[in-house]
Amino acid sequence: MSGAKWEANPEAELLCRWGKSPHDRGDTSGDGSCPDIWELDNGDIAVIGADLTTSYQGRLPRGVSIDPGESMVIIPRSAILAAKADIPDV
């Protein structure tokens, strides 16, 4: 690893959904809303879920932090399990 700080690229485009859609999993109210997991065209991953940064900020384990400009996003277990087959090994 080069030691350069990773930065999210706001120009990256959504490339493909990992797993089933929220509708297919039954994790949405039917209005097309989250939660979802997407691979971006630069290889990074976008997670759409509930922003619970404030709820977790005071109870993070030692060595874990949420820096300014970051959020802790929670998705249902079913979303990550549905994406498992689409997640590459490398």
N, C-alpha and C positions, 0 to 999 in steps of 0.2 A: 504494500500500500504506500502511496506516495506521501501521505501526510497532509495533503491539501484538503481544506475543509469542503465538505459536500455542500452544495447549494441547490435548492429546487429550481428547475428551469420553468418559469411561468409561460414560456412559449411552447412547451411540449404539448403534443396532442394526445387525446385518448385513442389508443390503438385497438385494444380488444378487452372484453370483459373476461375476468377469470371466474369460472363457475356459472351457475344459473342466475337468471335475473331475480331481483327481489320478488317479483310476481310468481315466478316458478317455484321459489322456495317458500312462499307464503309469509314473507317477512315485511310486507307492506300493506298499507290500508287500502290499496287499490288506486291511489292517485299518482302512481308513477314515482313515488319517492324512494329514498335510500332504504336500506344500506346496500353498498355495492363495492366491488374491488375491480380496478382497471389497471392494465399495463399501459404505460405511456410509450410513445414512439421512440423515446430515448432510453427505454428499459426501466425507468423508475416506476413505482407503483402508486396509484391514487386510491385512497380509501375514503368512502363516503359513509358517514355514520353520525352518531350523536356526539357532539362536543361536550365532554365531561371534564375538561381541563380544570376548572375551578373546583369541582367535587374531589378530584384526586390530588391537587396541588399540595396540600398539607399532609398527605399520608403516603408519599412515594417511598419505596425502599431506598436504603443507603446506596449512593452511586447512580441513582436515577434522577433526572431533572427534566423539566419542561422549560426550555429557554424562551425568552421573548420571541414572538413570531411563530412559535410552535403551539400545537394543540394536541391533546390526547383525545383520540377519536375511538369510540367503542362501536364494534359491530357484533352481531349475533354469531354464536358458534356455527350455526348452520351456513353462514356466508363463507367462512374460511374453509369449512369442510367441503362445501360445494366447489370451491376453487382449487382444492388439493390436486386434482388431476391436471390442472392447467399451470401449476407452478413448476417451473423447470428446476432440475437438480443443480444446475450451475448457471 
